[in-house]
Amino acid sequence: MVELLKIEWMKVKNYKAFWVFTILYFVSLFGINYIGFYLNTVAKENVPMGEAIIGSPYAFPKVWGTVGFMSSWLLYFPGILFIMLMMNEFNFKTHRQNIIDGWERKQFVNVKFVSILIYSILITLLNVLVALLFGLLTEASLFSFEGFDRVGYIFLQTFSYIAFAVFLSLLFRRSGVAMAVFFLYGLIFEWLLTAFINMKLDMTPVGYLLPLQTTDSLLPLPFGREVLYKGLPPDWVLILAIVIYGGLYYMFSIMKFTKDDL
C-alpha cells in the first residue's frame, strides 16, 4: 500500500488544482470562522440579551463543535477536488495504465479510500488548529478538552463527504454530472427530503439518518439544538449509520469499478 500511495502522490503533487483547493479550504476555514467569531462578538456587545441567547460558541469547550459546524459548509471544496482527481484518472487513462502495470482493480479503489482517509486527517488537524486559535482568542475562555470528541465527528463528516464524492465519480464518470449531483443532493435535495420525512411524514428521527444528514446532525448549530433538531437520534446511532454508509460507498465503488470497462 505504501508504494501505491507513493504513486498516488506523484499524480497529485504537481497538480495545481490540488494545491489551489487545499489552500483555498484552509483560507476559507479561517475566514468563515473569523466571520462567525466577529459576528458573535458584535451580537454580544450590541444586541440586548445577545450573550444570553447566543452564548459563547467560540469559548472552550463549545469551540470544538462550533468550528466543526462552520467548516462543514466548506466540505464541498475537498469533495470537488477528489471528483476532479478521479476524472483525471479517466480522462488521461492513468487508471487503465495502473491496471496494465499490475494493479488489481480492488487495489485502485483501496488506494483512493486510503487517500481520502489521509486527507480527512489533514483537514481534521487544520480544524483543531483553528479551534485552538479562536478558543484562546475568546475572552474568559479557559482551555479544555471537554467536547474534544467533536474533533472525531469532524473527521467522520469529512471522510463521509469525500467518500460520497468519490463514489459519485465512479458511478457517473463525468465530472459535470458528479459535481452537479454532489452539490444539488447535499445542499438542496437531502435537506428537503429530511424536512419532508420529519415534518410531513412525522417519521423523526428517520430523516436524520440520510447519508450526509447523519454527519451534519453530529455537528449541529452551536445554539438552539433543542429547538431546531427535535427528535435527533443519539450520537452512537448517527456514528453507526455513518460507518454503514462508508462501508456501502466502498463496497459499491469496488463493484462498479470491477464491472466497468476500462
Backbone torsions as a table, in degrees:
resi	resn	phi	psi	omega
1	MET	NA	-35.8	179.8
2	VAL	-59.9	-42.9	179.5
3	GLU	-65.3	-38.4	178.5
4	LEU	-65.7	-38.6	178.2
5	LEU	-67.0	-34.1	176.4
6	LYS	-63.1	-40.2	178.0
7	ILE	-66.0	-40.4	177.1
8	GLU	-60.6	-41.5	179.7
9	TRP	-63.7	-37.9	177.7
10	MET	-63.0	-31.1	-179.8
11	LYS	-70.3	-33.1	-170.5
12	VAL	-106.9	-19.0	-170.6
13	LYS	-64.6	-26.7	178.6
14	ASN	-106.4	10.7	-180.0
15	TYR	-88.3	110.8	-173.0
16	LYS	-59.1	-37.8	-178.2
17	ALA	-61.5	-33.2	178.6
18	PHE	-60.3	-47.7	-178.8
19	TRP	-72.9	-36.8	179.6
20	VAL	-62.1	-48.7	-178.1
21	PHE	-68.8	-35.4	179.0
22	THR	-66.2	-47.1	179.1
23	ILE	-66.8	-39.5	179.0
24	LEU	-62.2	-39.5	178.0
25	TYR	-63.3	-45.7	-178.3
26	PHE	-62.3	-46.1	179.5
27	VAL	-63.2	-42.4	-179.8
28	SER	-67.2	-36.2	178.2
29	LEU	-60.4	-45.9	176.8
30	PHE	-66.6	-43.6	-175.7
31	GLY	-63.7	-46.1	-176.5
32	ILE	-68.6	-33.0	177.6
33	ASN	-76.7	-31.1	174.9
34	TYR	-64.6	-41.8	178.2
35	ILE	-61.6	-46.0	178.5
36	GLY	-62.1	-41.2	179.1
37	PHE	-63.4	-44.3	-178.7
38	TYR	-66.6	-45.6	-179.7
39	LEU	-64.7	-37.0	177.3
40	ASN	-64.0	-41.1	178.9
41	THR	-64.3	-44.8	179.7
42	VAL	-63.6	-42.6	-178.4
43	ALA	-63.3	-41.5	-179.0
44	LYS	-67.6	-29.6	-177.6
45	GLU	-85.7	-28.7	-170.6
46	ASN	-118.2	-17.6	-178.9
47	VAL	-98.5	125.9	177.4
48	PRO	-56.2	131.2	-179.5
49	MET	63.1	18.0	-177.4
50	GLY	-60.0	-44.5	-178.5
51	GLU	-68.4	-35.7	179.4
52	ALA	-67.6	-34.5	-178.0
53	ILE	-80.5	-49.1	-173.9
54	ILE	-88.7	-33.7	-176.6
55	GLY	78.1	-152.7	179.2
56	SER	-125.6	78.0	-175.2
57	PRO	-64.0	-19.9	-179.3
58	TYR	-99.2	7.8	174.1
59	ALA	-91.8	152.5	173.0
60	PHE	-67.2	140.2	5.5
61	PRO	-95.5	0.8	-174.6
62	LYS	-68.9	-21.4	-173.3
63	VAL	-60.0	-31.9	-179.8
64	TRP	-60.8	-45.5	179.2
65	GLY	-73.8	-33.8	-179.8
66	THR	-64.2	-48.4	179.3
67	VAL	-63.1	-37.4	177.1
68	GLY	-62.3	-43.4	178.7
69	PHE	-63.9	-46.3	-178.5
70	MET	-64.3	-41.7	-177.1
71	SER	-71.5	-19.9	-178.9
72	SER	-62.5	-26.2	178.8
73	TRP	-72.8	-12.9	-176.4
74	LEU	-100.2	0.5	-174.0
75	LEU	-71.3	-6.9	175.3
76	TYR	-73.3	-21.9	175.8
77	PHE	-63.6	-57.7	177.4
78	PRO	-64.0	-31.4	177.1
79	GLY	-61.4	-47.6	178.2
80	ILE	-62.7	-40.8	179.7
81	LEU	-57.6	-46.7	-178.1
82	PHE	-71.3	-30.4	173.1
83	ILE	-63.5	-43.7	179.0
84	MET	-63.5	-40.7	179.0
85	LEU	-63.9	-40.5	178.2
86	MET	-67.2	-39.2	179.5
87	MET	-66.0	-33.6	175.7
88	ASN	-61.6	-37.4	177.6
89	GLU	-59.0	-44.4	-177.3
90	PHE	-76.8	-40.0	-177.4
91	ASN	-68.3	-39.1	-178.5
92	PHE	-98.8	6.0	175.9
93	LYS	60.7	22.9	179.0
94	THR	-68.6	-29.8	176.4
95	HIS	-62.7	-38.4	178.6
96	ARG	-67.7	-41.0	179.8
97	GLN	-64.7	-38.0	177.3
98	ASN	-59.5	-43.5	179.7
99	ILE	-66.4	-40.7	178.0
100	ILE	-62.6	-35.7	-178.8
101	ASP	-75.3	-3.2	174.7
102	GLY	116.1	-1.3	177.3
103	TRP	-69.4	144.9	167.1
104	GLU	-81.5	152.6	-179.3
105	ARG	-61.5	-35.9	178.6
106	LYS	-64.9	-35.0	178.4
107	GLN	-64.4	-36.4	179.5
108	PHE	-61.3	-45.4	179.1
109	VAL	-69.6	-39.3	-179.4
110	ASN	-58.2	-44.5	-177.0
111	VAL	-69.2	-28.3	176.2
112	LYS	-66.6	-43.4	-178.2
113	PHE	-72.8	-31.6	173.6
114	VAL	-67.7	-37.0	176.1
115	SER	-62.9	-40.1	175.8
116	ILE	-60.4	-43.2	179.6
117	LEU	-58.9	-47.5	-178.6
118	ILE	-65.0	-45.0	-179.2
119	TYR	-65.8	-35.0	178.1
120	SER	-66.2	-38.0	176.5
121	ILE	-63.9	-42.3	178.2
122	LEU	-60.1	-46.8	179.8
123	ILE	-63.0	-39.7	178.6
124	THR	-61.8	-43.0	178.3
125	LEU	-62.9	-38.6	176.8
126	LEU	-62.9	-39.5	177.6
127	ASN	-63.8	-38.3	178.3
128	VAL	-62.5	-44.3	179.7
129	LEU	-62.4	-43.0	179.4
130	VAL	-65.7	-41.3	178.7
131	ALA	-62.7	-41.8	177.6
132	LEU	-61.8	-42.9	-178.8
133	LEU	-60.1	-53.6	-175.6
134	PHE	-74.6	-29.2	175.6
135	GLY	-64.5	-40.7	-180.0
136	LEU	-75.3	-24.3	178.3
137	LEU	-78.7	-18.7	-178.2
138	THR	-75.8	130.8	-178.5
139	GLU	-63.0	143.0	177.7
140	ALA	58.2	27.0	178.4
141	SER	-104.2	118.6	179.7
142	LEU	-101.1	133.1	-177.3
143	PHE	-55.4	136.8	179.5
144	SER	-152.1	142.2	174.6
145	PHE	-87.3	-1.3	176.8
146	GLU	-62.1	134.2	-178.0
147	GLY	82.3	5.3	-178.1
148	PHE	-67.0	-14.9	176.7
149	ASP	-62.3	-20.0	177.0
150	ARG	-63.1	-25.4	176.6
151	VAL	-63.7	-39.9	175.1
152	GLY	-63.0	-35.7	177.9
153	TYR	-66.4	-36.6	176.8
154	ILE	-60.0	-44.0	178.0
155	PHE	-61.2	-46.6	-179.4
156	LEU	-61.4	-41.4	-179.7
157	GLN	-66.1	-44.1	-180.0
158	THR	-62.4	-47.8	179.7
159	PHE	-60.7	-42.1	-177.9
160	SER	-63.5	-44.9	-179.7
161	TYR	-63.5	-46.2	-177.3
162	ILE	-69.5	-40.5	178.6
163	ALA	-62.3	-38.5	176.8
164	PHE	-63.0	-42.0	179.0
165	ALA	-63.8	-42.1	179.0
166	VAL	-65.9	-40.2	177.1
167	PHE	-59.8	-43.5	177.8
168	LEU	-62.7	-36.3	178.9
169	SER	-63.4	-43.8	179.1
170	LEU	-70.8	-30.9	-178.5
171	LEU	-71.5	-44.6	-173.2
172	PHE	-101.2	-30.7	-178.6
173	ARG	57.1	24.7	175.3
174	ARG	-134.4	121.6	-174.9
175	SER	-61.3	-42.5	-178.4
176	GLY	-61.4	-45.4	-179.2
177	VAL	-66.7	-46.2	-178.8
178	ALA	-61.1	-44.6	-179.9
179	MET	-66.7	-40.0	-179.9
180	ALA	-63.0	-46.0	179.6
181	VAL	-64.6	-41.9	179.9
182	PHE	-58.8	-47.4	-179.4
183	PHE	-69.8	-52.9	-173.2
184	LEU	-65.0	-41.0	-179.9
185	TYR	-69.0	-46.6	-176.3
186	GLY	-68.3	-40.0	-173.8
187	LEU	-91.7	-26.5	-173.0
188	ILE	-123.7	-63.1	-168.8
189	PHE	-62.8	-44.7	-177.7
190	GLU	-68.4	-36.9	177.3
191	TRP	-62.3	-44.3	178.8
192	LEU	-65.4	-40.3	179.6
193	LEU	-65.6	-39.3	177.1
194	THR	-62.3	-46.2	179.7
195	ALA	-62.7	-40.3	-179.3
196	PHE	-64.8	-44.8	-179.1
197	ILE	-66.3	-44.4	-175.6
198	ASN	-72.8	-39.7	-173.5
199	MET	-95.3	-52.3	-174.5
200	LYS	-75.1	-44.2	-178.6
201	LEU	-90.4	-9.1	-179.8
202	ASP	51.6	49.6	-177.9
203	MET	-116.4	28.8	173.4
204	THR	-59.0	134.8	11.5
205	PRO	-99.8	21.6	-177.1
206	VAL	-58.3	-38.6	-178.1
207	GLY	-61.1	-27.3	179.8
208	TYR	-79.7	-3.4	-176.9
209	LEU	-102.6	14.0	173.6
210	LEU	-71.6	158.9	-168.7
211	PRO	-47.5	-57.0	-177.9
212	LEU	-86.9	-25.1	-179.6
213	GLN	-65.6	-28.8	178.2
214	THR	-59.7	-43.9	-179.1
215	THR	-74.1	-38.7	178.8
216	ASP	-63.0	-34.2	-178.2
217	SER	-72.3	-21.9	176.0
218	LEU	-72.0	-25.3	-178.6
219	LEU	-125.9	70.7	-176.1
220	PRO	-76.3	176.5	174.7
221	LEU	-52.3	132.2	-174.1
222	PRO	-56.7	-27.3	178.8
223	PHE	-128.3	154.4	178.7
224	GLY	80.7	20.3	-177.8
225	ARG	-60.6	-41.8	-176.5
226	GLU	-64.8	-30.0	-177.9
227	VAL	-86.9	-43.3	-172.6
228	LEU	-87.6	-19.9	-175.3
229	TYR	-124.4	59.7	-179.9
230	LYS	-69.7	136.5	177.4
231	GLY	75.6	18.2	-178.9
232	LEU	-64.0	130.4	-179.4
233	PRO	-66.1	162.3	175.3
234	PRO	-60.8	154.8	-177.9
235	ASP	-57.4	-38.2	-176.5
236	TRP	-65.2	-31.5	177.1
237	VAL	-68.1	-43.1	179.0
238	LEU	-64.3	-41.7	179.7
239	ILE	-63.6	-43.0	177.7
240	LEU	-60.4	-42.4	178.8
241	ALA	-63.7	-39.8	179.1
242	ILE	-62.9	-43.4	179.0
243	VAL	-62.9	-41.8	178.8
244	ILE	-63.8	-45.2	178.6
245	TYR	-62.2	-41.4	177.9
246	GLY	-60.1	-41.6	176.8
247	GLY	-63.6	-38.4	178.5
248	LEU	-67.6	-41.6	176.8
249	TYR	-57.2	-46.1	-178.9
250	TYR	-65.2	-47.7	-176.7
251	MET	-62.6	-46.5	-179.0
252	PHE	-71.1	-29.2	175.1
253	SER	-65.7	-42.0	176.8
254	ILE	-61.3	-48.3	-178.4
255	MET	-61.3	-44.1	-177.4
256	LYS	-66.5	-46.8	-177.0
257	PHE	-70.8	-30.0	-179.6
258	THR	-71.1	-36.3	-175.4
259	LYS	-87.8	-24.4	-176.4
260	ASP	-71.2	152.3	171.0
261	ASP	-73.0	143.6	178.2
262	LEU	-74.1	NA	NA
